[in-house]
């Protein structure tokens, strides 16, 4: 397990800045820290061929999100604009993320 701290977290809204889905926005569903990747809702959709099972009795082709590199994502601030992320001491001497463009705290 790596101790890398990412500036993007699960639940954040991000903008794709490179690749086939460039310009699309989505919500982060999962962060894969050891591979520097993230799964974003509705982005990088792939077709997965499945055999019939209890969950999908018919089997067939299922569309699902594949992971993409975290370097191809940029956080979107409250106003809907892409921004870089910084960290600073907030209340109670705790590190908080903030938007570099506006300076406001990211919840």
Secondary structure as UniProt FT lines:
FT   TURN            10..11
FT   STRAND          13..16
FT   TURN            20..23
FT   STRAND          25..32
FT   HELIX           33..35
FT   STRAND          37..40
FT   TURN            41..42
FT   STRAND          45..50
FT   TURN            57..58
FT   STRAND          60..65
FT   STRAND          68..69
FT   HELIX           70..72
FT   STRAND          73..76
FT   TURN            78..79
FT   STRAND          85..89
FT   HELIX           91..93
FT   STRAND          95..99
FT   TURN            100..102
//
